[in-house]
Amino acid sequence: MSLPRPEPGLVIRYSYLWWQEQRAGREEGTKDRPCAVVLTSEQRDEDILVVVIPITHAEPRDKTGATELPPRVKAHLGLDDERSWIVFSEANRFIWPGPDLRPLPGSAPPEFAYGFLPPKLFAVLKQRMIAKIRARHFKAANRTE
């Protein structure tokens, strides 16, 4: 088993904990899902702090906090054919690799990443996420403990 190095734009399989679930007292995500790494930061103790945003099949109520993934991108990542959205109005923070990183279904030996988002799409997501943060319309579930 070899883990990829976390890098911005990498899409991993992760047990994502929605912010409202954490607020309600949950400590574990209810579903393993693709998530995009948006930020990494090496800490003084050599740990790597990672921030991920989720990809979901559920059409978001707030269209200003998500964007639909183009079918071409989903095919490039090896994801299913259903419509999906990448949510940039919330995130999870964790220390890499953490207990919530999951292997891709059917991968042997275990693989943990689908691939990278196209650079242009990632740049747009990053700008929209920054705008949400500046407007204070961004939430993050801290899972570093």
N, C-alpha and C positions, 0 to 999 in steps of 0.2 A: 504494500500500500504506500503510494507516494502522494503527498499533499501538494497541490499547486501553491505557489507563492501568491498571496492575495495582492491583487493590483486593481486599480480603478478600471471599471468596465467589465471585469470578469464576472460571469454569471455562475453562481454556485447553487447547490441544493442545501437548504437550511430550514430548520424548524423555526419559522418566523413567529414571533410573539407580537400581535397587534397591540398598539399603545393602549387602546381601551381595555383589552384583556389584562394587561399588566396592571392598569389602574383598578380593575375589579378584583385584583389579588392573585391572578394566575401567574405561575412562574414558568410554565412550559407552553410552547406553541401547540396548536391543535392539528397542524398540517405541515408536512414538509413541502416546500415549494421552491421554485427558482427565485433567487434574489441577486440583485446586482450590487457588487462592491462599488461604493462611491468614494470612499476615503480610507486610507490606511495611514497609521502613524506609529513609528517605532518608539516605544517607551524607554525610559532610562534603564529599566530592568531587563531590556531586550525583548519584552513582550511586544506583540503587534496588535494595536487597537484597530478594529475594522468596523466600518459603518456600512450597512447594507439596506437597500430598499427592496420591497417585495414586488413580485409579479403575481397577478391574480386573474382568475377567470371571471370574478364578480365585477360587473360593470360598476364603477364608482359613482356614488351619489354626487360627490363634488368633482365635477369635470376639470376644475382648475388645479386639482392636486394629482392628476394622473394623465397619462397619455397611452393610447392604444398602441400595442406593438404591431408593426407591419408583418403580414404573413411571411414575407421574405426573411425577415429577421428571425422569426420563430423557426422557420425551416433551417436557417443557418445554425441555430443553436440546438436543433434536434428536438424541439418542443412539439406538442400536439398541434392539431389544426384548429382547435377552438379559439375564439377571440380571447385575447388577454390584454391586460393593462399593467403598466408599470407605475406604481404609486411613488410619487416623490414628495409627498406632504408629511411622511413619517418614516422612521428608520429604526433599526436595532443597532446597538453598539455592543461589541463583544471582543474578548481577547482570542486571537487566532491560535489554534483552530477551534477550540471550544467544544463542549459536548453536544451542541446543536447542529453541527455540520453533519450532513448526511451523504452517503454514497448515492450515485445515480442508480435508479432501478435497473437491475440486470447487469450492472457493470462488474466484470471480473477480469483482472483484479479490480478492487473498488476504485472508482473515479469520483471526484467530488465537484467537477466543473463542467459546464456545458460548452463554454467558450467565451468569447468576448463580444460585447455589443459593438456595432459599428461606431467608429470614432465620432462621426457627425451626430448620430443619435445620442451618444453619451454626452457630447458637449451641450446639446439642447437640454437634456435631462438635468445636467449639472447647473445650467443657468436658471432653469425653472425652480430647482430645489433651493438655490441661493436666494431667489426672489421670495420663496415661501419663508425661508429663515428670516430674512430681513423684515418681512411683513408680520413676523411672529405668528405665522400660521403653519408651524412645523412642530412635530412632536417626535420624541425619540424614546424608545424603551431601552433602558440601560441594563445590559445583561452581562456586565463585566465581573460580577461576583460569583 
